[in-house]
Amino acid sequence: MPAPMHVPSTEDIEREIEAEFRDDARQALNRVEVEIENARSGATSGPAAAGALRKIIRSLTAQAPSGVLPSARLLLRRMDEYLGPLDDLTPVHLDDVRFFADRLEDALEGRLEGTEATARVVRELPLKRTFDIDFEVVIPRPVEVLLVLPDRAGAHLVERELAACGLRSTNVRIPFDAFEQAFRARPDLIIAGQEIGEMTGVDLACAFTAMPHTRDIPFALLSSYEWGHAALKDLPPRAALLKKGPRFGDDLALALTRFGIL
């Protein structure tokens, strides 16, 4: 009588998927190390190394399965965000990439388990260096700001203002992704636009306010509307309103002060 065929359980399949991703990630980290050393030695030019590293990280990010190793997936996303705009790599950039790679290895080896560890490490990650800001003068702060802004140009302007204050930021363009980011990274501030796709910034503010895990995170809405507009009638009163246009910088400074961030 033939032996019964073994049918893998859901847990078996998940463990196999996670193991395969760990192997892929370790191989990718080895390639990252080679690119760093080649760039340091001059065997590879800065622009070529930037392109190669970006390709490695984006390929691995695309392979990352949802539901497993959330800290590793978050770090990959931040590393991709850091490398994305870079056309060249200086020694400082290479040091930053090495730091990202070391933290990614920590996540793969289980040394960044839990939201507290994840929230701590994102505040230690290198600041994006694509802004014309002297970080010898502007002292980075251990503050994390989550942006929910579909427009890349608008997000860039907001991130630059935050970087000028020494604050690190990350942007998600799909509002539903903001929930995972908020739960994992526990940002010190969330800034969302009003028109962000399938929901509004007011919807997002209400959702975060309703959840015990996120209700204490300060929230600011970036909008062209004034207080009293019908579109803002459900905006939680604790939220700050950042007006688009010439007032934005002043509104942001007021919000950061009000929330005790500056």
C-alpha positions in Angstrom: 0.0 0.0 0.0 1.6 3.3 -1.0 2.5 5.7 1.8 0.2 8.7 2.2 1.3 11.8 0.4 2.6 14.5 2.7 0.7 17.8 2.4 2.7 20.7 3.8 0.8 22.8 6.3 0.5 26.6 6.0 3.2 26.9 8.7 5.5 24.7 6.7 5.0 26.8 3.6 5.5 30.1 5.5 8.8 28.7 7.0 10.0 27.7 3.6 9.2 31.1 2.1 11.0 32.8 5.0 14.0 30.6 4.7 14.3 31.3 0.9 14.0 35.0 1.5 16.7 34.9 4.2 19.0 33.1 1.7 18.3 35.6 -1.0 18.9 38.5 1.4 22.2 37.1 2.6 23.4 36.7 -1.0 22.3 40.3 -1.7 24.2 41.6 1.3 27.3 39.8 0.1 26.9 41.6 -3.3 26.4 44.9 -1.4 29.6 44.3 0.5 31.5 43.7 -2.8 30.1 46.9 -4.3 31.1 49.0 -1.3 34.6 47.6 -1.3 35.0 48.1 -5.1 33.8 51.7 -4.7 36.2 52.4 -1.9 39.1 51.0 -3.8 38.3 52.8 -7.0 37.7 49.6 -8.9 34.1 50.9 -9.5 33.1 54.5 -10.0 30.7 56.2 -7.6 27.9 56.5 -10.2 28.3 52.9 -11.2 28.2 51.7 -7.6 25.1 53.8 -6.9 23.3 52.1 -9.8 24.5 48.6 -8.9 23.5 49.0 -5.2 20.1 50.5 -6.1 19.4 47.5 -8.5 20.4 45.0 -5.8 18.2 46.5 -3.1 15.2 47.1 -5.4 15.3 43.5 -6.7 15.4 42.2 -3.1 12.6 44.5 -2.0 10.4 43.2 -4.9 11.1 39.6 -3.7 10.3 40.3 0.0 7.1 38.4 0.8 4.5 40.1 2.9 3.8 38.8 6.3 7.4 37.6 7.2 10.4 39.4 8.6 8.6 42.8 8.9 11.7 44.6 10.3 13.8 43.4 7.3 11.1 44.6 4.9 11.0 48.0 6.5 14.8 48.4 6.4 14.9 47.4 2.8 12.3 50.1 2.1 14.3 52.7 3.9 17.5 51.6 2.2 15.8 51.8 -1.2 14.5 55.3 -0.3 18.0 56.4 0.7 19.7 55.1 -2.5 16.9 56.1 -4.9 17.9 59.7 -5.7 21.7 59.2 -5.5 23.7 59.7 -8.7 27.1 59.2 -7.0 28.5 57.7 -3.8 30.9 59.6 -1.6 32.8 57.9 1.3 30.0 59.2 3.6 27.4 57.6 1.5 29.3 54.3 1.5 29.5 54.5 5.3 25.7 55.0 5.4 25.1 52.1 3.1 27.2 49.9 5.3 25.1 51.0 8.3 21.9 50.0 6.5 23.4 46.7 5.5 24.5 45.9 9.1 21.0 46.7 10.4 19.4 44.6 7.7 21.7 41.7 8.8 20.5 42.2 12.4 16.9 41.9 11.2 17.6 38.7 9.2 19.3 37.2 12.2 16.4 37.9 14.6 18.2 40.7 16.5 15.4 43.3 15.8 12.3 41.4 17.0 9.3 43.5 18.1 8.0 47.0 17.4 10.2 48.6 20.1 13.4 47.4 18.5 12.2 48.4 15.0 11.1 51.9 16.2 14.5 52.4 17.9 16.6 51.3 14.8 14.7 53.5 12.3 15.6 56.5 14.4 19.3 55.5 14.1 19.3 55.2 10.3 21.3 57.7 8.3 19.5 60.8 7.1 18.9 61.2 3.4 21.7 63.3 1.9 20.1 64.5 -1.3 19.1 67.8 0.2 21.4 70.8 0.1 21.8 70.8 3.9 25.0 71.0 5.9 24.6 68.2 8.5 27.7 69.4 10.3 25.6 72.5 11.2 22.1 70.9 11.4 22.3 68.3 14.1 20.1 65.2 13.4 17.5 64.4 16.0 16.1 61.0 16.9 12.7 61.9 15.5 10.8 60.0 12.9 8.1 61.6 10.7 5.8 59.6 8.5 4.5 61.3 5.4 1.5 60.1 3.4 1.8 62.2 0.2 1.1 60.7 -3.2 2.7 63.6 -5.1 6.5 63.1 -5.2 7.4 66.8 -5.8 5.2 67.8 -2.8 6.7 65.1 -0.6 10.2 66.2 -1.6 9.5 69.8 -0.4 8.1 68.7 2.9 11.0 66.3 3.5 13.5 69.1 2.8 11.8 71.3 5.4 12.0 68.5 7.9 15.6 67.7 7.1 16.5 71.3 7.6 15.2 70.8 11.2 17.3 67.7 11.6 14.3 65.4 11.4 14.3 62.1 9.4 11.3 61.2 7.3 9.8 58.5 5.1 7.0 58.9 2.6 4.4 56.3 1.6 2.3 57.1 -1.4 -0.5 54.5 -0.7 -2.5 55.4 2.4 -3.1 51.8 3.4 0.7 51.3 3.7 0.7 54.0 6.4 -0.9 51.7 8.9 1.9 49.1 8.8 4.6 51.9 8.9 2.9 53.5 11.9 2.6 50.3 13.8 6.2 49.2 13.1 8.1 52.5 13.4 5.9 54.4 15.9 6.6 57.8 14.2 6.8 60.9 16.3 4.5 62.7 13.8 2.3 61.8 10.8 1.8 64.3 8.1 -0.8 63.4 5.4 -2.3 65.3 2.5 -6.0 65.7 2.2 -6.4 64.1 -1.2 -4.5 60.8 -1.0 -6.4 58.4 -3.2 -9.1 56.0 -2.0 -9.4 57.8 1.3 -8.8 61.4 2.5 -6.3 62.7 5.0 -9.3 63.3 7.4 -10.2 59.6 7.1 -6.7 58.7 7.9 -6.6 61.0 10.9 -9.8 59.5 12.3 -8.5 56.0 11.8 -5.3 56.7 13.7 -7.2 58.5 16.4 -9.6 55.5 16.9 -6.8 52.9 17.3 -5.2 52.6 20.8 -1.8 51.8 19.4 -1.7 55.0 17.3 -4.1 57.5 18.9 -1.3 59.3 20.8 0.8 59.9 17.6 0.6 63.6 16.6 -1.1 64.1 13.3 -0.9 67.1 10.8 -3.0 67.6 7.7 -1.5 69.3 4.7 -4.4 71.0 2.9 -5.4 74.1 0.9 -8.5 74.4 3.1 -8.9 76.6 6.2 -10.3 75.5 9.5 -14.1 75.6 9.2 -14.2 74.2 5.7 -16.8 71.4 5.3 -14.1 69.0 4.2 -12.4 69.3 7.5 -15.5 69.0 9.8 -14.4 65.5 11.0 -10.7 66.3 11.4 -9.9 65.5 15.1 -9.4 68.8 17.0 -6.0 67.6 18.3 -4.6 67.5 14.7 -2.6 70.4 13.2 -3.4 72.0 9.9 -0.6 72.8 7.5 -1.6 75.3 4.8 -0.2 74.8 1.4 1.7 77.8 0.0 3.9 80.5 1.6 2.6 79.8 5.1 3.7 76.2 5.1 7.0 76.7 6.8 5.5 78.8 9.6 2.6 76.3 10.1 5.1 73.4 10.2 7.3 75.2 12.8 4.2 75.9 14.9 3.0 72.3 14.7 6.5 70.9 15.6 6.6 73.3 18.6 3.1 72.5 19.7 3.7 68.7 19.6 7.0 69.1 21.6 9.1 67.9 18.7 11.2 71.1 18.5 
